[in-house]
Amino acid sequence: MANSSKNKPVFCGETALPNKPASKSVNPNGGAVGLVFHEMEHLGKLNIRGNHSLEAAVKAATGCHFPPLANHFETAGERRIAWLGPDEYLLLCESGKEKALHDTLISTIKASHFAITDVSDSLCAISLYGSAVRDVLAKGCSLDLLPSKFGAGKCAQSLLAHAGITLMALSDDTFILICRTSFAPYVHDWLVDAALEYGCQFTSSTN
């Protein structure tokens, strides 16, 4: 969340990786590194519980349709809504917009049973991309990550080396990985280690 001031926005909550400096390991085979990743700092995240009677209100407030199929997500501009279960969704939105979206949804949804919860600080979103991103993830994740099976627009909850994650495929070589904030340093360290044979770069806005 963010509050306006005369100077600059003041974001609530801490980043999930404040003590992880920018780092880079070269590709042993030469060429570009195989994995580049960074934390998507302060990204707004709302957990939405309810059935498809919420669809109209969610579309009006966010611009996103409910995902038409299980394990898919829909995109509208900078916003994405991912299917987590038969009555559970995760909305990702621009930094500082989560409170307004939360309040709008609460006031406009007419369904009898629903819940909208701001989980921005409890979850960390990490952007992953590179030619080896699927190979790196496959070392610790049991999902079938072949592009033909897990292509753009697909999402799933799984484990990455014992850490619970939600994985969203934006393209063949670009993903968003979401994990609990408390597991973010562990996920960071695992990714750096797993990507050594391909080369790895972590970028941090704090460095």
C-alpha positions as CSV (number, residue, x, y, z in Angstrom):
1,M,0.0,0.0,0.0
2,A,1.1,3.6,-0.5
3,N,0.3,6.9,1.1
4,S,0.8,10.2,-0.8
5,S,3.1,12.9,0.6
6,K,4.5,16.2,-0.8
7,N,7.7,14.5,-1.7
8,K,7.2,11.0,-2.8
9,P,5.0,8.0,-2.1
10,V,5.7,6.2,1.2
11,F,5.1,2.4,0.7
12,C,3.8,0.3,3.6
13,G,5.6,-2.9,4.5
14,E,9.2,-4.0,3.9
15,T,10.6,-5.6,0.8
16,A,11.0,-9.4,1.2
17,L,14.7,-9.4,0.3
18,P,16.2,-6.4,2.0
19,N,19.5,-8.1,2.8
20,K,20.1,-9.7,-0.6
21,P,22.6,-7.6,-2.6
22,A,22.6,-7.6,-6.4
23,S,24.7,-10.5,-7.7
24,K,25.8,-12.1,-10.9
25,S,27.4,-15.4,-11.9
26,V,28.7,-15.9,-15.4
27,N,27.4,-18.5,-17.8
28,P,30.2,-21.2,-17.8
29,N,29.5,-21.8,-21.5
30,G,29.7,-18.2,-22.4
31,G,26.9,-15.9,-23.7
32,A,24.0,-14.5,-21.7
33,V,23.2,-15.7,-18.2
34,G,20.4,-18.3,-18.2
35,L,18.3,-16.8,-15.3
36,V,17.6,-13.2,-14.4
37,F,15.3,-12.4,-11.5
38,H,14.2,-9.7,-9.1
39,E,11.6,-9.0,-6.5
40,M,8.5,-7.2,-7.7
41,E,8.6,-4.9,-4.7
42,H,5.4,-3.5,-3.1
43,L,3.2,-5.3,-5.7
44,G,-0.4,-5.2,-4.4
45,K,-2.0,-8.6,-3.8
46,L,-5.6,-9.4,-2.9
47,N,-7.0,-12.9,-2.1
48,I,-10.5,-13.3,-3.4
49,R,-12.8,-16.0,-2.1
50,G,-16.2,-16.6,-3.7
51,N,-17.9,-18.2,-6.7
52,H,-18.6,-16.8,-10.2
53,S,-21.3,-14.5,-8.9
54,L,-18.4,-12.2,-8.1
55,E,-17.3,-12.0,-11.7
56,A,-19.2,-8.8,-12.7
57,A,-18.0,-6.8,-9.7
58,V,-14.4,-8.0,-10.2
59,K,-14.4,-7.2,-13.9
60,A,-15.8,-3.7,-13.2
61,A,-13.3,-2.9,-10.5
62,T,-10.2,-4.5,-11.9
63,G,-10.7,-4.9,-15.7
64,C,-9.9,-8.6,-15.3
65,H,-12.2,-11.4,-16.2
66,F,-12.4,-14.4,-13.9
67,P,-10.1,-17.1,-15.3
68,P,-12.2,-19.3,-17.6
69,L,-10.4,-22.5,-16.7
70,A,-8.7,-24.0,-13.7
71,N,-5.0,-23.2,-13.4
72,H,-5.2,-20.2,-15.7
73,F,-4.9,-16.4,-15.1
74,E,-6.2,-13.4,-16.9
75,T,-4.4,-10.1,-17.5
76,A,-5.7,-6.5,-17.9
77,G,-2.9,-4.0,-18.1
78,E,-0.7,-4.3,-15.0
79,R,-3.3,-6.4,-13.2
80,R,-3.5,-10.2,-13.2
81,I,-6.0,-12.5,-11.5
82,A,-5.0,-16.1,-11.0
83,W,-7.1,-19.2,-10.3
84,L,-6.0,-20.9,-7.0
85,G,-9.0,-23.1,-6.4
86,P,-12.7,-23.6,-7.3
87,D,-13.6,-20.5,-5.1
88,E,-10.3,-18.8,-4.6
89,Y,-8.3,-16.3,-6.7
90,L,-5.3,-14.1,-6.3
91,L,-5.3,-10.5,-7.8
92,L,-2.0,-8.8,-8.5
93,C,-2.2,-5.1,-9.0
94,E,-0.1,-1.9,-9.2
95,S,1.7,-0.7,-6.1
96,G,-0.5,1.4,-3.9
97,K,-3.8,0.4,-5.6
98,E,-4.7,-2.6,-3.4
99,K,-6.6,-0.7,-0.7
100,A,-8.8,1.2,-3.2
101,L,-9.5,-2.1,-5.1
102,H,-10.3,-3.9,-1.8
103,D,-12.7,-1.1,-0.7
104,T,-14.4,-1.0,-4.1
105,L,-14.9,-4.8,-4.2
106,I,-16.2,-4.9,-0.7
107,S,-18.7,-2.1,-1.5
108,T,-19.9,-3.4,-4.9
109,I,-20.1,-7.2,-4.5
110,K,-23.7,-8.3,-3.8
111,A,-23.0,-12.0,-3.2
112,S,-23.9,-13.4,0.2
113,H,-20.7,-15.3,0.8
114,F,-17.3,-13.8,-0.2
115,A,-14.1,-12.6,1.3
116,I,-11.5,-10.1,0.1
117,T,-8.2,-10.1,2.0
118,D,-5.2,-7.8,1.4
119,V,-2.2,-10.2,1.5
120,S,0.3,-7.8,0.0
121,D,2.8,-8.0,2.8
122,S,2.5,-11.8,3.5
123,L,3.4,-12.8,-0.1
124,C,6.5,-12.0,-2.2
125,A,6.3,-11.9,-6.0
126,I,9.5,-12.6,-7.9
127,S,10.0,-12.0,-11.7
128,L,12.0,-14.7,-13.4
129,Y,13.2,-14.7,-17.0
130,G,15.9,-16.2,-19.2
131,S,16.7,-19.0,-21.6
132,A,17.2,-21.5,-18.7
133,V,14.4,-20.5,-16.5
134,R,12.4,-23.7,-17.0
135,D,15.4,-25.8,-16.5
136,V,16.2,-24.1,-13.3
137,L,12.7,-24.4,-11.9
138,A,12.5,-28.1,-13.0
139,K,15.3,-28.9,-10.5
140,G,13.0,-28.3,-7.6
141,C,9.4,-28.3,-8.9
142,S,7.4,-31.3,-9.9
143,L,5.2,-29.5,-12.4
144,D,5.5,-30.5,-16.0
145,L,7.1,-27.2,-17.3
146,L,7.3,-28.1,-20.9
147,P,6.0,-25.0,-22.9
148,S,3.3,-27.3,-24.5
149,K,2.0,-28.2,-21.0
150,F,2.6,-25.0,-19.0
151,G,2.5,-22.2,-21.6
152,A,1.6,-18.5,-21.3
153,G,-1.5,-17.9,-19.3
154,K,-1.1,-21.0,-17.1
155,C,-0.6,-21.0,-13.3
156,A,-0.4,-23.6,-10.6
157,Q,0.3,-24.0,-6.9
158,S,3.2,-26.4,-6.2
159,L,6.4,-26.7,-4.2
160,L,9.9,-25.4,-5.1
161,A,12.4,-27.3,-3.0
162,H,10.0,-27.5,-0.1
163,A,8.7,-23.9,-0.4
164,G,5.1,-23.5,-1.3
165,I,4.7,-21.4,-4.5
166,T,2.3,-20.2,-7.1
167,L,3.8,-20.1,-10.5
168,M,2.5,-18.0,-13.4
169,A,3.8,-18.4,-17.0
170,L,3.9,-15.1,-18.9
171,S,5.7,-16.6,-21.9
172,D,8.1,-19.4,-22.7
173,D,10.9,-17.7,-20.8
174,T,9.2,-15.4,-18.3
175,F,7.4,-16.3,-15.1
176,I,6.1,-14.8,-11.9
177,L,6.8,-16.8,-8.8
178,I,4.9,-16.1,-5.6
179,C,5.9,-17.4,-2.2
180,R,5.4,-16.5,1.4
181,T,7.5,-13.5,2.4
182,S,9.2,-15.5,5.1
183,F,10.4,-18.1,2.5
184,A,11.6,-15.4,0.0
185,P,15.3,-15.5,1.2
186,Y,15.3,-19.3,1.0
187,V,13.8,-19.2,-2.5
188,H,16.4,-16.5,-3.6
189,D,19.3,-18.6,-2.3
190,W,17.9,-21.8,-4.0
191,L,17.5,-20.0,-7.3
192,V,21.0,-18.6,-7.2
193,D,22.5,-22.1,-6.5
194,A,20.3,-24.0,-9.0
195,A,21.2,-21.6,-11.8
196,L,25.0,-21.7,-11.4
197,E,25.5,-24.0,-14.4
198,Y,23.6,-21.5,-16.6
199,G,24.7,-18.2,-15.1
200,C,22.4,-16.1,-12.9
201,Q,21.8,-12.5,-12.2
202,F,19.8,-11.1,-9.3
203,T,18.9,-7.4,-9.4
204,S,17.9,-5.4,-6.4
205,S,16.5,-1.8,-6.3
206,T,18.1,-1.4,-2.8
207,N,21.6,-1.7,-4.2
